[in-house]
Amino acid sequence: MNGGVGPAASVATRDGRTLAYVEVGDPSGPLVIHNHGGPGSRLEAHLFAETATKHRLHFVCVDRPGMGRSSPQRSRTFAGWADDLVAVADALGHDEFGVTGWSEGGPYALAAAAYIDPSRLRHVSSIAGGSYGAFGDNWAADQLSKADAFGGVLALRFRPGFRLMYAALGVSANRFRGSFYKQVRKALNTYDQQILSRPGVESAFCDECAECFAQSSEGLVRDAELLYRNWAFDVSKIERPVHMWQGTDDRLVAESINEAVADRMPGAVWHRVDGAGHFVAVGSADDVFGIAAEELGA
């Protein structure tokens, strides 16, 4: 197991790529593969290590293509990432597993629910997911912050500008860590700020964000573009249970965005957390992992 930013544990895909990951929790427990946020990386696993251990889960966070230490992938698709998740489970020797996703990772958890056989995928949780393309290109623009809505416009209409925006974010996360953290904290509510003030959370969060840009910002650009464009899968066809977690005071992803997804997804199990912000993934981790452990038979 590798928890630092040195050589990463990895899995090889059929097409010759490498998927880097971090493991925490109980290595003998049921497998949960986590989809990190953006900017984010496999190091996000450390935010959940204590809770994963408590619930006896083998918790694995994987760098998506071009981020952290995972190989770039020219053509990114939701179905292709679902195949990668299965490849990770196979390599780790698990026939059955669960999937979680936070923020930008939420839509990738929903994609897993859409594409992976339910006999293998036994649990799915999307937490404050960036569901910006669920019902069409940048459909939630009027519910986003001005910066995120503008990012969606750039992603769809002016890719060079989108690249420049994320390149600047990478420079900030790596070279001006203090300023980057202050800007993030300023955008959050009191609930989130209190979570960031917990011992070790600030450093773990900043580490995972900086690691996202280990190769360049291009991986994050391709990742985010998928979220803003009309999704290739239809959430209204997902009938298997999918747990949707959302804080009512999320300043980054409005409750109304994921509530609309849950309303149109037959399998949605809606978990509304009063007063919680975007860091509901950390604040409610005990509840999220408790349900995952129950459904996976931990």
C-alpha positions as CSV (number, residue, x, y, z in Angstrom):
1,M,0.0,0.0,0.0
2,N,1.3,3.4,-0.9
3,G,-0.1,6.6,0.7
4,G,2.5,9.1,-0.3
5,V,3.4,11.0,-3.5
6,G,6.3,8.7,-4.4
7,P,5.9,5.6,-6.5
8,A,2.2,4.6,-6.6
9,A,0.7,1.2,-6.5
10,S,-0.9,0.5,-9.9
11,V,-3.1,-1.7,-12.1
12,A,-2.5,-2.3,-15.9
13,T,-5.5,-2.0,-18.3
14,R,-6.0,-4.1,-21.3
15,D,-5.0,-1.2,-23.6
16,G,-1.7,-0.8,-21.8
17,R,-2.5,2.1,-19.5
18,T,-1.6,2.4,-15.9
19,L,-4.1,3.2,-13.1
20,A,-2.5,4.4,-9.9
21,Y,-4.3,4.0,-6.6
22,V,-4.1,4.3,-2.8
23,E,-5.5,1.7,-0.4
24,V,-6.7,2.4,3.2
25,G,-9.0,0.6,5.6
26,D,-9.1,-3.1,6.1
27,P,-7.3,-5.0,3.3
28,S,-9.4,-8.1,4.1
29,G,-12.8,-6.3,3.9
30,P,-15.2,-5.8,1.1
31,L,-13.9,-3.5,-1.7
32,V,-15.1,0.0,-2.2
33,I,-13.5,1.9,-5.1
34,H,-13.7,5.7,-4.7
35,N,-14.0,8.3,-7.4
36,H,-12.1,11.5,-6.3
37,G,-13.2,15.0,-6.9
38,G,-11.6,17.6,-9.1
39,P,-9.0,18.9,-8.7
40,G,-8.3,15.7,-6.8
41,S,-6.4,12.5,-6.9
42,R,-5.9,9.0,-5.3
43,L,-4.6,10.8,-2.2
44,E,-8.2,11.7,-1.4
45,A,-8.4,8.2,0.2
46,H,-6.6,9.6,3.3
47,L,-9.6,11.8,4.1
48,F,-11.6,8.6,4.7
49,A,-9.0,6.2,6.1
50,E,-10.2,6.2,9.7
51,T,-13.9,5.7,8.8
52,A,-13.0,3.0,6.2
53,T,-11.1,1.1,8.9
54,K,-13.9,1.5,11.4
55,H,-16.4,-0.1,9.0
56,R,-13.9,-2.8,7.9
57,L,-13.9,-1.7,4.2
58,H,-11.0,-2.1,1.8
59,F,-11.2,1.4,0.4
60,V,-9.3,2.2,-2.8
61,C,-9.1,5.6,-4.5
62,V,-7.9,5.6,-8.1
63,D,-6.4,8.4,-10.1
64,R,-8.5,9.0,-13.2
65,P,-6.7,9.2,-16.6
66,G,-4.1,11.9,-16.9
67,M,-4.4,12.9,-13.2
68,G,-2.0,12.0,-10.5
69,R,0.0,9.1,-11.7
70,S,-2.5,7.4,-14.0
71,S,-1.7,7.3,-17.7
72,P,-3.5,9.8,-20.0
73,Q,-6.2,8.6,-22.2
74,R,-7.0,10.3,-25.5
75,S,-10.6,9.4,-25.7
76,R,-12.4,9.6,-22.3
77,T,-15.9,8.1,-21.9
78,F,-18.1,7.2,-18.9
79,A,-18.4,3.6,-20.2
80,G,-14.6,3.4,-20.5
81,W,-14.1,4.5,-16.9
82,A,-16.7,1.9,-15.8
83,D,-14.5,-0.7,-17.5
84,D,-11.5,0.7,-15.7
85,L,-13.2,0.3,-12.3
86,V,-14.0,-3.4,-13.2
87,A,-10.3,-3.8,-14.1
88,V,-9.2,-2.5,-10.7
89,A,-11.6,-4.9,-8.9
90,D,-10.4,-7.8,-11.0
91,A,-6.7,-7.0,-10.3
92,L,-7.4,-6.7,-6.6
93,G,-9.2,-10.1,-6.6
94,H,-12.8,-9.0,-5.9
95,D,-15.8,-10.4,-7.7
96,E,-18.1,-8.0,-5.9
97,F,-17.5,-4.4,-4.9
98,G,-19.0,-1.0,-4.2
99,V,-18.3,2.4,-5.7
100,T,-18.4,5.9,-4.2
101,G,-17.8,9.3,-5.8
102,W,-17.5,12.8,-4.4
103,S,-18.0,16.1,-6.2
104,E,-16.5,15.7,-9.7
105,G,-16.3,11.9,-8.9
106,G,-20.1,11.7,-8.3
107,P,-21.0,11.4,-12.0
108,Y,-18.5,8.6,-12.4
109,A,-20.2,6.7,-9.6
110,L,-23.5,7.1,-11.5
111,A,-21.8,5.9,-14.7
112,A,-20.7,2.8,-12.8
113,A,-24.4,2.2,-11.8
114,A,-25.4,2.6,-15.5
115,Y,-22.8,0.3,-17.0
116,I,-21.6,-2.3,-14.5
117,D,-23.5,-5.5,-13.9
118,P,-25.4,-5.2,-10.6
119,S,-24.4,-8.8,-9.7
120,R,-20.8,-7.4,-9.3
121,L,-21.5,-3.8,-8.3
122,R,-23.3,-4.2,-5.0
123,H,-23.2,-0.6,-3.7
124,V,-23.2,2.9,-5.3
125,S,-23.0,6.3,-3.5
126,S,-22.8,9.7,-5.3
127,I,-21.9,12.4,-2.8
128,A,-22.5,16.1,-3.8
129,G,-21.9,15.1,-7.4
130,G,-21.1,17.6,-10.2
131,S,-24.1,16.5,-12.3
132,Y,-23.7,19.2,-14.8
133,G,-24.4,17.3,-18.0
134,A,-27.1,14.9,-16.8
135,F,-29.9,16.4,-18.8
136,G,-28.0,18.2,-21.6
137,D,-24.9,20.3,-22.2
138,N,-24.2,22.4,-19.1
139,W,-27.9,22.1,-18.2
140,A,-27.4,23.3,-14.6
141,A,-25.6,26.5,-15.5
142,D,-28.2,28.8,-13.8
143,Q,-27.7,26.9,-10.6
144,L,-23.9,27.1,-10.5
145,S,-21.5,29.7,-9.2
146,K,-20.5,32.2,-11.8
147,A,-17.0,30.6,-12.0
148,D,-18.4,27.1,-12.5
149,A,-21.0,28.2,-15.0
150,F,-18.3,30.1,-16.9
151,G,-16.1,27.0,-16.9
152,G,-18.9,25.1,-18.5
153,V,-19.2,27.7,-21.3
154,L,-15.5,27.5,-21.9
155,A,-15.5,23.6,-21.8
156,L,-18.2,23.5,-24.5
157,R,-17.3,26.5,-26.6
158,F,-13.7,27.6,-26.1
159,R,-11.4,24.7,-25.1
160,P,-8.2,26.8,-25.1
161,G,-9.8,29.1,-22.5
162,F,-10.8,26.1,-20.4
163,R,-7.3,24.7,-20.5
164,L,-5.9,28.1,-19.5
165,M,-8.3,28.3,-16.5
166,Y,-7.3,24.9,-15.3
167,A,-3.6,25.4,-15.9
168,A,-3.8,28.5,-13.7
169,L,-5.6,26.4,-11.0
170,G,-2.7,23.9,-11.2
171,V,-0.1,26.6,-10.6
172,S,-2.1,27.9,-7.6
173,A,-2.5,24.4,-6.1
174,N,1.2,23.6,-6.4
175,R,3.1,26.8,-6.0
176,F,0.8,29.0,-4.0
177,R,-0.8,26.5,-1.7
178,G,-1.7,29.0,1.0
179,S,-3.6,31.2,-1.4
180,F,-5.2,28.2,-3.1
181,Y,-6.5,27.0,0.3
182,K,-7.7,30.4,1.3
183,Q,-9.7,30.7,-1.9
184,V,-11.3,27.3,-1.4
185,R,-12.1,28.0,2.2
186,K,-13.7,31.4,1.4
187,A,-16.2,29.7,-1.0
188,L,-17.4,27.3,1.7
189,N,-19.9,27.5,4.5
190,T,-19.2,27.2,8.2
191,Y,-19.9,23.5,8.2
192,D,-17.2,22.9,5.6
193,Q,-14.8,25.3,7.3
194,Q,-15.1,23.4,10.5
195,I,-14.3,20.1,8.8
196,L,-11.2,21.6,7.1
197,S,-10.1,22.7,10.6
198,R,-10.0,19.1,11.9
199,P,-6.5,17.8,12.5
200,G,-4.8,16.7,9.2
201,V,-7.7,17.5,6.9
202,E,-6.3,20.7,5.4
203,S,-3.0,19.1,4.6
204,A,-4.6,16.0,3.2
205,F,-7.0,18.0,1.0
206,C,-4.2,20.3,-0.3
207,D,-2.0,17.3,-1.0
208,E,-4.6,15.5,-3.1
209,C,-5.5,18.7,-5.0
210,A,-1.8,19.4,-5.9
211,E,-1.2,15.8,-6.9
212,C,-4.0,16.1,-9.5
213,F,-1.6,18.2,-11.6
214,A,1.4,15.9,-11.3
215,Q,1.5,15.5,-15.1
216,S,-0.3,18.6,-16.2
217,S,-3.8,20.1,-16.1
218,E,-4.8,18.2,-19.2
219,G,-6.2,15.2,-17.4
220,L,-8.5,17.4,-15.3
221,V,-9.6,19.3,-18.4
222,R,-10.7,16.1,-20.2
223,D,-12.3,14.9,-17.0
224,A,-14.4,18.0,-16.4
225,E,-15.4,18.2,-20.1
226,L,-17.2,14.9,-19.8
227,L,-19.2,16.3,-16.8
228,Y,-20.4,19.4,-18.6
229,R,-21.3,17.7,-21.9
230,N,-24.6,15.8,-22.3
231,W,-24.0,12.5,-20.6
232,A,-23.9,9.4,-22.8
233,F,-26.0,7.5,-20.2
234,D,-29.6,8.2,-19.1
235,V,-30.1,8.5,-15.3
236,S,-33.8,7.8,-15.8
237,K,-32.8,4.2,-16.8
238,I,-30.9,3.4,-13.6
239,E,-33.2,1.2,-11.5
240,R,-30.7,-0.3,-9.1
241,P,-30.3,1.4,-5.7
242,V,-28.0,4.4,-5.8
243,H,-27.5,6.5,-2.7
244,M,-27.4,10.2,-3.3
245,W,-25.9,12.3,-0.5
246,Q,-26.4,16.1,-0.5
247,G,-25.8,18.9,1.9
248,T,-28.6,21.5,2.0
249,D,-26.1,24.4,2.2
250,D,-23.6,23.2,-0.4
251,R,-22.0,26.4,-1.9
252,L,-20.3,24.5,-4.7
253,V,-22.9,22.1,-6.0
254,A,-26.5,23.3,-5.2
255,E,-28.9,20.8,-3.7
256,S,-31.4,21.5,-6.5
257,I,-29.0,20.0,-9.1
258,N,-28.7,16.5,-7.5
259,E,-32.3,16.6,-6.3
260,A,-33.4,16.9,-9.9
261,V,-31.2,13.8,-10.8
262,A,-32.6,11.9,-7.9
263,D,-36.2,12.8,-8.8
264,R,-35.7,11.3,-12.3
265,M,-33.6,8.2,-11.3
266,P,-35.8,5.3,-10.3
267,G,-33.2,3.7,-8.1
268,A,-32.2,6.9,-6.2
269,V,-32.1,6.8,-2.4
270,W,-32.0,10.4,-1.4
271,H,-30.0,11.4,1.7
272,R,-30.5,15.1,2.5
273,V,-28.1,16.4,5.2
274,D,-29.5,19.6,6.8
275,G,-26.9,22.4,7.1
276,A,-24.1,20.4,5.5
277,G,-21.9,21.8,2.8
278,H,-19.8,20.3,0.0
279,F,-17.6,18.5,2.5
280,V,-20.6,16.3,3.5
281,A,-18.5,13.4,2.2
282,V,-16.2,13.8,5.2
283,G,-18.8,15.0,7.7
284,S,-21.2,12.2,6.9
285,A,-18.6,9.6,6.1
286,D,-19.7,7.4,9.0
287,D,-23.2,7.2,7.7
288,V,-22.1,6.7,4.0
289,F,-19.7,4.0,4.9
290,G,-22.1,2.3,7.3
291,I,-24.6,1.8,4.5
292,A,-21.9,0.6,2.2
293,A,-20.6,-1.9,4.7
294,E,-24.1,-3.2,5.3
295,E,-24.8,-3.6,1.6
296,L,-21.5,-5.3,1.0
297,G,-21.8,-7.6,4.0
298,A,-18.8,-6.2,5.9
